């Protein structure tokens, strides 16, 4: 993965570097998205469509996603298949000029045998 150029992909990269051995589900609106190699793996395992995001330095970014309201089932399937899962959710922080900035930070790490809010 090359150095990202957009704020979104910089946030993704910052969380992903902390969890390199986990598939990272990154919350974007109503979906949890996966990018790069994580997307390729998840699309294959979950039998969902692999697509791509804007180009990063001329190369399309592999991407797939699942609706956030159905994420539990998809995560359970990935955990049962032996994958570790990290999830990044939106957090809000204020800016001095009154604007609200969206940050995405890791929420949880899920793996087989872990106790979490997600059913397996």
Beta strands, then each sheet from edge to edge (+ up, - down):
strand 1: 23-28
strand 2: 31-35
strand 3: 51-56
strand 4: 59-67
strand 5: 85-94
strand 6: 100-110
sheet 1: 3+ 4- 2+ 1- 5- 6+
end
